[in-house]
Amino acid sequence: MTEGNFVDYVKMHVSSGNGGKGSTHLHREKYIAKGGPDGGDGGRGGHVIIKGNSNLWTLIHLKFKRHIKAGHGEHGSSGRSTGADGEDAIVEVPLGTVIRDTETNDILFEITEDGEEKIVAEGGKGGRGNWHFKSSTNQTPRYAQPGIPQQERNITLELKVLADVGLVGFPNAGKSTLLSVLTAAKPKIADYEFTTLKPNLGIVEYRDFQSFVMADIPGIIEGAAEGKGLGYYFLRHIERNSILLFLIPADAKDIVEQYEILVDELRRYNPEMLDKERFVCISKSDMLDEELKSEISTILDKDLESDYMFISSVAQQGLTELKDKLWKMLND
């Protein structure tokens, strides 16, 4: 999926339908001059419904749909006929979408299952017809209930990427290159920081036609939890990943320190993210000879609190072993 087609944040105004009003009709037909009240009920106004669709990966189909309106309920009519319900407006979203009230920023609900439906704006109930109000003391009521008005609200849709493995690292650590080698994804790759501005998703093909989803998250910088750099924009995407794959380049000044900074940013953003499984890859390791690898391994064995592996996306080193490791972690 190309970066330009990935839309993960949409604001929209939603309106449900008005309920139809009840009828005040009095029954009249040949030979029956005063047949009494027979006004029917009004129909329910249409709901605005958010529905999960596992075939969607982005909110791009909603990018220019800023106003969603459901149909109004029909009015009641004679013969106690109930008006038709208004047509529901169904908004399909990818799994992992969070719906917020734009005014308060409160989370209304999350969509995590295919086919799951949640009402975000409820249609107004139809008013009752005059036949409901007939009594021994008022046999010809000439009034009925009006329908309940529509609901209107502003909502924000935020997509948190649902992926098996999320790539975490500083800018220019080689995350996009790794994704492009392991999957058919074609992320933008260049030798400068913040080449990736939006998450990229790719499917890693494994043995026996099995696969798992990998997400390239824009690079973290120190202070991201407070909103520096791309801040909250990308950190929310890491929340949904089963495994966090930390990528640290072999030419980093201090590999252990970089890892600890990354972990600290995740902890400050959401401490629950530290409960996820973690694995560290030392990228760009084709620039290391065996002696340097041995020296670095001695330091990492002593100070790094996570399992690690040396890989090189460009030289295709260690990638099969990496896929084996990730598959084992996912299925254990």
N, C-alpha and C positions, 0 to 999 in steps of 0.2 A: 504494500500500500504506500503510495507516494505521500510525502509530507503535506503537500498542498490539499490533498483530499481528506486529511484527517481533521475533523471538526469535533471538539470535545466540550464545547461550552456554548449554549444557546439560551437566549432570553426570549420569552413570548408572553403574549396576553391571551388568556383563555376565557371564553364565555359559554356557559351552559345555556339551555333553552328555558324560556318562560313556560310555566304550566298553563294549560288552556283553562278558560273560565267555564264554570258550570252553566247549564242552560236554565232559563226561567220559563220554558215552554209549558203551556197548558193544553192538555189533550182535547182535540176537537175532531169529530168526524160525523158523518151523516147519522142522524137520529140520536147522537150523543152530544148535547149542547154543552154540558159541563162535565167533562171527563176527568177533571182534576190534574194535578201537576205530573208531568212526565219528562221533565228536563234531565238530560244525561250529564255525567261528569266530564270535566275537561281532561285531556290527556297529559301525561307527564312530559315535562321538557327533557330534551336530550342531555345526557351526561357528556362531559369531556373525560375520556379514559386514556390512561397511559398503559401501553401493552408491550411486554418484552418480546423481542424477536431475535433468536439466536443467529440468524443469517446476517444481521447488521453488525458492523464493526465501528461505525462512526455516526455522528449526528449531522452529516453533511446534507442529508435529504431534508432537514429542518432549518437549514441555514437562512433561507429567505422566507420561511413560513412563520411570520411573527404574530399573526392573529389566527386563533383557532376558535370557530364558533359551532356550537351544536344547534340542532333544529328546535323550533318552538313546538309545544304541544298544541293539538287542535282543540277547538272549543267543543263542549258537549252539544248535543242536538236532541230533537224530539224522540219519543219512543224509548226514553232512557238509554239512548245511544251514547256510549263513551267516545270522546274524541281520540284520534290516533296519537300515540306517543311521538315526541319529537325524535329525529334521527340522532343517534349518538355520534360524537366525533372521536375517532380512535387515532391516537398518536403512537406510532410504533417506534420503539427505541432499542438500542443494543443492550445486552445484559451488562450490568455494572453501572447503570445510569442512576444518579441521585437527583431527586426532584426537591427543590427548595422553594420556599416562599420568598420572592425577591425583596419584599418590603422588610421582612423581619430576619431574613437569612436562615430561618429555621428549616431543618430537614423535615419534609412531609412524609416521604417514604423512599425506598430504594427498590429498583427492579433487578432481580437476580436470577429469575427462572424464565425459560421460554414459555410464552403463552400467559404469563402472569399479568393480571389486569388490576389496576387501581384507579379509582375515581378521583380526579383532581378538582373537578368543579361539578357539583351535583345539580341535576336538572330540577326545576321547580315542580312541586306536586300540582296536579290538576285540581281545580275547585270542584266541590260537590254540587250536583244539580238540585233544583228546587224540590224534587220528590223526596229527598232525604229529610226535608224540614216539615213535611206534612204531619199534622197532629189533630187530635180531636177538637182542639180549639182554634186551629188554623189550617183549614182543609185546602186552601188555595194560596199557598205562599208564592209571592211574586218576586222572590229574591233567591239568589244562589251565591255560592262562594266564588270570588275571583281566584285565578291561579296564583301560585307562589312565584314571585319574580326569579329571574335567572341569577346565577352566581358569576361574578367576574373576579379575576385575580391575575396578578403577574407572577409568573414562575420562572425559575432558572433550572435548566437541565445541565448537569455536569456528568460527564462520562469518566469513570475510573476504570482504566483498562483491566480486563480480565485476561491474564496470561499466566502460564505455568511458571515461567522464569522471567524475572525482571533484571535487566543489566543496570548496575549501579556503579557510578564512578565519576571522577572529575572530568571536566571538558577535555576532549582530545586524548582520551585514554584508550581509544580503539574500539568502542562499543559498536558504532555503526559498521565498522569494517568486519567485526566478528559476525554481526547479524547478516551482512551481505554474503559472507562466505558459508554460513551454516544454513541459510534459507534462500528463498527466491526473492526476498525483499530487496528493493533498490533505494536505500536511504542515501541522502546527500552526504558525500564524504569529501573533506578538505582538510588541509593542514592548518586549521585555526580553531580557536575555541568557539563553542556554541554554534557549530555547523548544524547540529540537530536542534530544532526549535519546538518540535512536537514529537510525541512518541511514534515510533514505527513498530509495526507488528510483522512477524514472520513465522512460518510454520517449519519447524525442524523435522526433516524426515529421518526416521529411525529404522531399525531392522524390521522385517516382516510387515511392511506397510503401516507401521505405527508411527505416530508423530506427537509433537507437543508444541505449544505456542511460546515464542520468545518475544519480549518487548524491549526495545531500545529506548530508554528514558533519557531525556535531555540531562546534560551533565550537572552535577551538584557543585556548588561552591560553598566555602565556609560562610555561615550566616544564612544559608538557604531557608532554614526553619523560621527565620524572622522575615522572610520575603525577599532577601537579596538575590540578585541574579534573576532566574526564572522562578525562584521561591516555591510558593504553594502550587504554582502552575503544574509542576511535574511531580512533586512529592506525593500528591494524592493518587497518582497512577500506581505508585509502588505498593499502596495498601492492599491491592487485590492480588498481587503475585504470590504464588505458593512458595517459590524459592527466590532468594536474592543472590544474584551472581555478581560479586564485586570484581571490577576490573581495574587493576592498577598497573601502569606501565613499568617495564623493567628499568627504565632510566629515571624513575622517580628518586628524589633525593633521599626519602625515608619511606619505604613501603609500609612499615608498621604504623607510622604516624598518619599516613594518608588513610589507611584503613580505619584507624581510630577516629579520625575527623568525620569520615563518612558515617560511621556507626553513630557518632554523637549527634550528627544532624538528624538522623532518623529518630533517635531517641527523643530529641527535643521537639520534633514535629508530632510524633505519636509513639509513646513508649511501647505499645502493643506490637509495633513492627519488629521489635527485637526478639519476639517470640518465633518469628519465621526462621526457616532453615537458611543458613548462609554458607557460601562457598567462595573462595578467593581464587582468581586467575591472575597470574603475572603475565600481562600481555607484552607484545613486542620482544619476546625472549629470544628471537633469532639473532639479536645483537649481543647475546651473551655466549661466552664459551663455557665449557664444562667446569672450569676452575671457578669462574664467577658465579655460576649457578650453585656450586657447592658452598661458596662463601655466603651467598644470600640465603640458601636453605638452612645453614647453621643458625643464622639470625632469626629466620622465620620460625624454625622449630622451637626456638627458645621464647620468643616474644609474641608471636601471632596466635590469637585465640581461636583461629578457624583453620580447617583443612584448606590446602592450596594446591595449585598445579601451575606449571609453566606452559604457556601456549604461544603460538605465533599465527595470527590469521593470514598474514601475507605469505609466510613460508609453509603454511598448512601443517604446523607442528602441534601435536597433542590434541587435535580437534576430535578425533574418533574417541580417544580416552575421555575427553570432556563430555561428549554426548552420552557415553556409557555411564559416567558418574552422575550426570543430571537425571538420566532415566531411572537409575537406581534410587536416587533421592526422591524422585516423584512417586515411585511405586512402592517404596518402603513405608 
